[in-house]
Amino acid sequence: MLNRETSSLYLGVIPIFKRDNKLFLYPPGSIIDYAVWMKELPQRNLMNKRIENNDIDLADIVRVATKIATFHKKSQSSKNTDKYGSFETVKYNWDENFKQTEPYIGITIFRETFNSLRNFINKFMYEKKELFQKRISEGYIKYCHGDLHSGNIFITENGVELFDRIEFNLRFAYGDTSNEIAFLLMDLEFRDKFYLSSLFLDHYIHKTKDLDILLPLDFYKLYRAYVRGKVIGFQLKDHEDEKKFVANKYFKLANFYREKIEKGPILFVVHGLPATGKTTLSKIISNSTGAIHLRSDVLRRILSNHSLDKHHYHEIQNGLYTKTMSDKVYNLMAEKAYEYLIRNHSVIIDATFSSSDRWEKMQNKFKNFEIIKICTNAQDEIVKKNLSHKEKNDPVSDATLDVYKHLKKTFKMIKGSIVINTSDLDAGKKELLRILKEKSLEFYR
């Protein structure tokens, strides 16, 4: 059974018997059909339910990314699959999308949005025609899952289960692995979980080494959002106002991906002392611009094979926090940021930059990109409260009051930075959104 490749839930196929006009799962009687025999898991373990219940952490996302990356690496490409990633097939799918959506213009999608997306897609496809052939020639058109969103993923203590893989329609099951993960990433971003999307993408690339998956990724995220909006439009019978709203939100997200591609890449450097709001502001930037969020605390753990679900406190400049390890973390952030930027993806580097020469050493790498530098600060009493909150709710942060006091003695802001004081967090957030809007970067909010 095909689904057994991605899930241990599938136990087999069993016959359904009929006798005395009743149905049974055991003989005697005549076999009238077959049923899939599966393990039952609590619905609360579905990834979408865990997101809704705020019961998902960074370690879960890394496990999901590892599972999907392993599946994709094992899946084979062939001449049978290649045509489903071709320019002709993708163009056919888009032409069908626009034709099927036209009756809903003014109902679920605005005319201006429809025209902007259609013009953009046609232009993009012809300008990037060689990209589709490149993905084919490199073997990334595979027999994928086909319906990989958060409602088809179980996350349990025993592992990750990818179920309901498409078997009946090869047009949906075959495709670019970029198109496959685009569905899950779009799903997370629709749910305003851009920071989870960033971690998934970064870890997936870490496992597959497929950096060029980034090249068509936003294009395929746009496609996935558009299809969801289209399908919901087909369902307009009951709860029409609610469905119109949801469909329009998907089309709005699709248009966001268009704006993101057209704007081009930007590097955000968000730095400051521990517990002054760097990650909070970075999440807002990611939600507004779609930038990939690279957090030093997370990369430090992945680089050193330490878990993401508990603290790893060490003395200053010991353990995970030696100068050698910190050098590796900052070098890795710079390398990742550069590779993502040259593939047209904005990036956020979220790190303390406690040593004034760290940025000086890496800034030349980014001389050809637009850079926005933000420095966070906060009053000491606010920092103390934030550190207490992090101890209970942010297991990847190992900052303590002693660390804060030690770093404060020598900390220097990167020259040219915009300073945002987060002592009043709401005011700090408003100031950040004002800056983004002023720079025409508030695409989605």
C-alpha positions as CSV (number, residue, x, y, z in Angstrom):
1,M,0.0,0.0,0.0
2,L,1.4,3.4,-1.1
3,N,0.6,5.2,2.1
4,R,2.8,2.9,4.1
5,E,5.8,4.7,2.7
6,T,4.9,7.8,4.8
7,S,2.8,6.4,7.6
8,S,2.6,3.5,10.0
9,L,-1.1,4.0,10.5
10,Y,-2.0,1.8,7.5
11,L,-2.3,-1.9,8.6
12,G,-3.8,-3.4,5.5
13,V,-6.9,-4.0,3.5
14,I,-9.8,-6.1,4.7
15,P,-12.9,-7.4,2.9
16,I,-16.5,-6.3,3.7
17,F,-19.0,-9.1,3.8
18,K,-22.7,-9.0,3.2
19,R,-25.2,-11.5,4.6
20,D,-28.8,-11.2,5.5
21,N,-28.7,-7.7,4.1
22,K,-26.2,-6.6,6.8
23,L,-22.5,-5.7,6.5
24,F,-19.8,-7.5,8.5
25,L,-16.0,-7.5,8.6
26,Y,-15.8,-11.2,8.9
27,P,-17.2,-14.2,7.0
28,P,-19.5,-15.9,6.0
29,G,-21.1,-13.9,3.2
30,S,-20.3,-12.4,-0.1
31,I,-17.5,-9.8,-0.4
32,I,-19.0,-6.6,-1.7
33,D,-16.1,-4.2,-1.1
34,Y,-12.8,-3.6,0.7
35,A,-11.8,-1.2,3.5
36,V,-8.5,0.2,4.6
37,W,-7.6,-1.0,8.1
38,M,-5.8,1.8,10.0
39,K,-4.7,2.7,13.5
40,E,-6.8,5.3,15.2
41,L,-5.0,8.3,16.8
42,P,-6.5,11.2,18.9
43,Q,-7.6,14.1,16.7
44,R,-5.8,16.5,19.0
45,N,-2.5,15.1,17.5
46,L,-3.3,16.4,14.1
47,M,-0.9,19.2,13.2
48,N,-3.7,21.7,12.4
49,K,-5.4,21.0,15.8
50,R,-2.1,21.4,17.6
51,I,-1.5,24.7,15.9
52,E,-5.0,25.9,16.8
53,N,-4.5,24.8,20.4
54,N,-1.1,26.4,20.5
55,D,0.3,23.0,21.3
56,I,3.2,22.9,18.8
57,D,6.8,23.8,19.3
58,L,10.0,24.3,17.3
59,A,11.1,20.7,18.0
60,D,7.8,19.4,16.4
61,I,8.5,21.5,13.3
62,V,12.0,20.1,13.0
63,R,10.6,16.5,13.2
64,V,8.1,17.2,10.5
65,A,10.7,18.8,8.2
66,T,13.0,15.8,8.8
67,K,10.2,13.4,8.0
68,I,9.2,15.1,4.7
69,A,12.9,15.7,3.7
70,T,13.6,12.0,4.2
71,F,10.6,11.0,2.2
72,H,11.5,13.3,-0.7
73,K,15.1,12.1,-0.8
74,K,13.9,8.5,-1.1
75,S,11.2,9.3,-3.7
76,Q,12.3,8.7,-7.3
77,S,12.0,10.8,-10.4
78,S,11.3,9.3,-13.8
79,K,10.2,10.1,-17.3
80,N,6.7,9.4,-16.1
81,T,6.9,12.1,-13.4
82,D,8.9,14.7,-15.3
83,K,6.1,15.9,-17.5
84,Y,4.1,17.0,-14.5
85,G,6.7,19.6,-13.6
86,S,7.1,20.9,-17.2
87,F,6.3,24.4,-18.3
88,E,3.4,23.0,-20.4
89,T,1.7,21.2,-17.5
90,V,2.1,24.1,-15.0
91,K,0.8,26.5,-17.6
92,Y,-2.2,24.3,-18.3
93,N,-2.9,24.2,-14.5
94,W,-2.8,28.0,-14.3
95,D,-5.0,28.5,-17.4
96,E,-7.5,26.2,-15.8
97,N,-7.3,28.1,-12.5
98,F,-8.1,31.4,-14.2
99,K,-10.9,30.0,-16.3
100,Q,-12.5,28.3,-13.3
101,T,-12.2,31.5,-11.1
102,E,-13.7,34.0,-13.6
103,P,-17.3,33.3,-12.5
104,Y,-16.3,34.3,-8.9
105,I,-14.8,37.7,-9.8
106,G,-16.5,40.2,-7.5
107,I,-17.6,37.4,-5.2
108,T,-14.5,35.8,-3.8
109,I,-11.8,37.7,-5.6
110,F,-11.6,41.3,-6.7
111,R,-11.2,42.1,-10.4
112,E,-8.0,44.0,-9.7
113,T,-6.5,41.1,-7.9
114,F,-7.5,38.6,-10.6
115,N,-6.0,40.7,-13.3
116,S,-2.8,41.4,-11.4
117,L,-2.3,37.7,-10.7
118,R,-3.0,36.6,-14.2
119,N,-0.7,39.1,-15.8
120,F,2.0,38.3,-13.3
121,I,1.8,34.6,-13.7
122,N,1.9,34.7,-17.5
123,K,4.9,37.1,-17.4
124,F,6.7,35.0,-14.7
125,M,6.2,31.7,-16.5
126,Y,7.6,32.9,-19.8
127,E,10.5,34.8,-18.2
128,K,11.4,31.8,-16.0
129,K,10.6,29.0,-18.5
130,E,14.1,27.5,-18.2
131,L,13.5,27.1,-14.4
132,F,11.0,24.4,-14.9
133,Q,13.3,22.5,-17.1
134,K,16.1,22.9,-14.6
135,R,14.1,21.3,-11.9
136,I,13.3,18.4,-14.2
137,S,16.9,17.9,-15.3
138,E,18.0,17.9,-11.6
139,G,15.5,15.2,-10.7
140,Y,13.1,17.1,-8.4
141,I,9.9,16.1,-10.1
142,K,8.8,13.1,-8.0
143,Y,5.9,11.0,-6.9
144,C,5.1,13.1,-3.8
145,H,2.4,13.0,-1.2
146,G,0.1,15.3,-3.3
147,D,-2.0,16.8,-0.4
148,L,0.5,17.8,2.2
149,H,-1.1,20.3,4.5
150,S,-1.3,20.4,8.3
151,G,-4.6,18.5,8.4
152,N,-2.9,15.4,6.9
153,I,-0.1,15.2,9.4
154,F,-0.1,13.6,12.8
155,I,2.5,14.6,15.4
156,T,2.9,12.2,18.3
157,E,5.5,11.2,20.8
158,N,6.3,8.2,18.6
159,G,6.9,10.1,15.4
160,V,5.3,12.0,12.5
161,E,2.7,10.4,10.3
162,L,2.0,11.7,6.8
163,F,-1.4,10.2,5.8
164,D,-4.0,10.5,3.0
165,R,-1.4,10.4,0.3
166,I,-3.0,10.8,-3.2
167,E,-3.2,7.6,-5.2
168,F,-6.1,8.2,-7.5
169,N,-4.9,11.2,-9.6
170,L,-1.3,11.3,-10.8
171,R,-1.7,14.9,-11.9
172,F,-2.0,15.9,-8.2
173,A,0.5,13.4,-6.8
174,Y,3.4,14.0,-9.3
175,G,5.2,17.3,-9.1
176,D,8.1,19.4,-8.0
177,T,9.1,18.9,-4.4
178,S,9.1,22.7,-4.2
179,N,5.4,22.6,-5.1
180,E,4.8,19.9,-2.4
181,I,6.4,21.8,0.5
182,A,4.8,25.1,-0.8
183,F,1.4,23.7,0.2
184,L,2.4,23.1,3.8
185,L,4.3,26.4,4.0
186,M,1.4,28.3,2.6
187,D,-0.9,26.5,5.0
188,L,1.3,27.6,8.0
189,E,1.5,31.2,6.7
190,F,-2.3,31.3,6.2
191,R,-2.5,30.5,9.9
192,D,-0.1,33.4,10.7
193,K,2.7,31.0,11.6
194,F,5.4,32.4,9.5
195,Y,8.1,31.7,12.1
196,L,7.2,28.0,12.0
197,S,7.2,28.1,8.2
198,S,10.7,29.7,8.3
199,L,12.1,26.9,10.6
200,F,10.5,24.2,8.5
201,L,12.0,25.6,5.3
202,D,15.5,26.1,6.7
203,H,15.6,22.7,8.3
204,Y,14.2,21.0,5.2
205,I,17.0,22.6,3.1
206,H,19.5,21.6,5.8
207,K,18.4,18.0,5.3
208,T,18.0,17.8,1.5
209,K,20.7,20.3,0.5
210,D,18.3,21.5,-2.2
211,L,18.9,25.2,-2.0
212,D,17.4,25.7,-5.5
213,I,14.0,24.6,-4.1
214,L,13.8,28.3,-3.2
215,L,13.8,29.5,-6.8
216,P,10.2,28.5,-7.7
217,L,8.9,28.3,-4.0
218,D,7.0,31.6,-3.8
219,F,5.5,30.9,-7.2
220,Y,4.2,27.6,-6.0
221,K,3.0,29.1,-2.7
222,L,1.0,31.6,-4.8
223,Y,-0.4,28.6,-6.8
224,R,-1.4,26.7,-3.6
225,A,-3.1,29.8,-2.1
226,Y,-4.9,30.5,-5.3
227,V,-6.2,26.9,-5.7
228,R,-7.5,27.0,-2.1
229,G,-9.4,30.2,-2.8
230,K,-10.8,28.7,-6.0
231,V,-11.9,25.5,-4.4
232,I,-13.7,27.3,-1.5
233,G,-15.5,29.4,-4.2
234,F,-16.9,26.1,-5.6
235,Q,-18.5,25.4,-2.2
236,L,-20.5,28.6,-2.0
237,K,-23.9,27.3,-0.9
238,D,-24.2,27.4,2.9
239,H,-22.4,29.9,5.2
240,E,-21.7,32.0,2.1
241,D,-20.4,35.1,3.9
242,E,-17.9,33.0,6.0
243,K,-16.7,31.1,2.9
244,K,-16.4,34.3,0.9
245,F,-14.2,35.8,3.6
246,V,-11.9,32.7,3.8
247,A,-11.6,32.5,0.0
248,N,-10.8,36.2,-0.2
249,K,-8.1,35.7,2.5
250,Y,-6.5,33.0,0.4
251,F,-6.5,35.2,-2.7
252,K,-5.1,38.0,-0.6
253,L,-2.3,35.7,0.5
254,A,-1.7,34.8,-3.2
255,N,-1.3,38.4,-4.0
256,F,1.1,38.8,-1.1
257,Y,3.4,36.2,-2.7
258,R,3.2,38.2,-6.0
259,E,4.3,41.4,-4.2
260,K,7.0,39.5,-2.4
261,I,8.5,38.2,-5.6
262,E,8.3,41.6,-7.4
263,K,9.8,43.5,-4.5
264,G,13.0,41.4,-4.4
265,P,15.1,40.4,-1.4
266,I,15.9,42.5,1.7
267,L,18.1,41.7,4.6
268,F,16.9,42.6,8.1
269,V,19.4,42.6,10.9
270,V,17.6,42.6,14.2
271,H,20.1,42.8,17.1
272,G,20.2,43.9,20.7
273,L,20.8,42.6,24.2
274,P,19.0,39.4,25.4
275,A,15.3,39.7,26.3
276,T,14.8,43.1,24.6
277,G,12.3,41.9,22.0
278,K,14.5,40.8,19.0
279,T,12.5,37.7,18.3
280,T,9.1,39.3,18.9
281,L,9.9,42.0,16.3
282,S,11.5,39.5,13.9
283,K,8.2,37.6,13.9
284,I,6.3,40.7,13.0
285,I,8.7,41.4,10.2
286,S,8.4,37.9,8.9
287,N,4.6,38.0,9.1
288,S,4.5,41.3,7.2
289,T,7.2,40.6,4.5
290,G,7.5,36.9,4.4
291,A,11.2,37.1,5.2
292,I,12.9,33.8,6.3
293,H,13.6,34.2,10.0
294,L,17.1,32.9,11.0
295,R,17.3,32.9,14.8
296,S,20.7,32.4,16.3
297,D,19.3,30.5,19.4
298,V,17.8,27.9,17.1
299,L,20.7,27.5,14.7
300,R,23.1,27.2,17.7
301,R,21.2,24.1,18.8
302,I,20.8,22.6,15.4
303,L,24.5,23.1,14.7
304,S,25.5,21.4,18.0
305,N,22.8,18.7,17.9
306,H,21.1,20.0,21.0
307,S,17.4,19.7,21.5
308,L,15.0,22.6,20.9
309,D,12.5,21.7,23.6
310,K,14.5,22.5,26.8
311,H,17.0,25.0,28.1
312,H,20.8,24.3,27.9
313,Y,22.2,26.8,30.4
314,H,25.9,27.3,30.5
315,E,28.3,29.7,32.1
316,I,29.3,32.7,30.1
317,Q,31.6,31.7,27.2
318,N,31.3,28.0,28.0
319,G,29.4,25.0,26.5
320,L,27.2,26.2,23.7
321,Y,28.4,29.8,24.2
322,T,32.2,29.6,23.6
323,K,33.6,32.1,21.2
324,T,34.4,29.2,18.8
325,M,30.8,28.0,18.8
326,S,29.5,31.6,18.5
327,D,31.8,32.2,15.5
328,K,30.3,29.1,13.8
329,V,26.8,30.2,14.5
330,Y,27.3,33.7,13.0
331,N,29.2,32.3,10.0
332,L,26.4,29.9,9.4
333,M,23.8,32.6,9.6
334,A,25.7,34.8,7.2
335,E,26.1,31.8,4.7
336,K,22.4,30.9,4.9
337,A,21.3,34.5,4.6
338,Y,23.4,35.0,1.5
339,E,22.2,31.8,-0.2
340,Y,18.6,32.8,0.4
341,L,19.0,36.4,-0.7
342,I,20.6,35.4,-4.0
343,R,17.6,33.2,-4.6
344,N,15.2,36.2,-4.2
345,H,14.1,35.5,-0.6
346,S,14.3,38.2,2.1
347,V,16.0,37.2,5.4
348,I,15.9,38.2,9.0
349,I,19.1,37.7,11.0
350,D,17.9,37.6,14.7
351,A,20.9,37.7,17.0
352,T,22.6,39.7,19.7
353,F,25.7,40.8,17.8
354,S,27.4,41.3,21.2
355,S,30.8,41.6,19.6
356,S,31.0,44.8,17.6
357,D,33.2,43.2,14.9
358,R,30.8,40.4,14.0
359,W,28.7,42.6,11.6
360,E,31.8,44.2,10.3
361,K,33.2,40.8,9.3
362,M,30.1,39.8,7.4
363,Q,28.6,43.0,6.0
364,N,30.7,43.0,2.8
365,K,28.9,39.8,1.8
366,F,25.7,41.7,1.6
367,K,26.9,44.9,-0.1
368,N,24.6,44.3,-3.2
369,F,21.4,43.9,-1.1
370,E,19.1,46.3,0.6
371,I,19.7,46.1,4.3
372,I,17.5,47.3,7.2
373,K,19.2,47.2,10.6
374,I,17.1,47.4,13.8
375,C,18.4,47.5,17.3
376,T,16.1,46.7,20.2
377,N,16.5,47.9,23.8
378,A,14.4,47.9,26.9
379,Q,14.6,49.1,30.5
380,D,16.3,46.7,33.0
381,E,13.1,45.9,34.9
382,I,11.3,45.0,31.7
383,V,14.3,42.8,30.7
384,K,14.0,41.0,34.1
385,K,10.3,40.2,33.4
386,N,11.1,39.1,29.9
387,L,13.8,36.7,31.1
388,S,11.4,35.2,33.6
389,H,8.9,34.7,30.8
390,K,11.5,33.1,28.5
391,E,12.6,30.7,31.3
392,K,9.0,29.3,31.3
393,N,8.0,29.7,27.7
394,D,11.0,29.9,25.4
395,P,13.2,26.8,25.7
396,V,15.6,27.8,23.0
397,S,16.7,30.9,24.9
398,D,19.3,30.4,27.6
399,A,19.8,34.0,28.5
400,T,19.9,34.8,32.2
401,L,20.2,38.1,34.1
402,D,23.9,37.5,34.7
403,V,24.4,37.1,30.9
404,Y,22.4,40.2,30.2
405,K,24.5,42.3,32.7
406,H,27.7,40.9,31.3
407,L,26.9,41.7,27.7
408,K,25.5,45.1,28.5
409,K,28.9,46.3,29.7
410,T,30.4,46.1,26.2
411,F,27.4,46.0,23.8
412,K,27.6,48.4,20.9
413,M,24.8,49.0,18.4
414,I,25.6,48.4,14.7
415,K,26.1,51.7,13.0
416,G,23.1,53.0,11.0
417,S,20.5,51.0,13.0
418,I,17.0,52.1,13.7
419,V,16.5,51.9,17.5
420,I,13.2,50.5,18.8
421,N,12.5,50.6,22.5
422,T,10.3,47.7,23.6
423,S,9.8,48.7,27.2
424,D,6.3,49.5,26.0
425,L,5.9,46.5,23.7
426,D,2.8,47.6,22.0
427,A,4.4,51.0,21.2
428,G,7.5,49.2,19.9
429,K,5.3,47.0,17.6
430,K,3.5,50.0,16.3
431,E,6.8,51.8,15.6
432,L,8.1,48.8,13.7
433,L,4.9,48.5,11.6
434,R,5.2,52.3,10.9
435,I,8.7,51.8,9.6
436,L,7.7,48.9,7.4
437,K,4.8,50.8,6.0
438,E,7.0,53.8,5.4
439,K,9.3,51.6,3.4
440,S,6.4,50.0,1.5
441,L,7.1,46.6,3.1
442,E,3.8,45.9,4.9
443,F,2.6,43.5,2.2
444,Y,0.3,41.2,4.2
445,R,-0.8,43.1,7.3
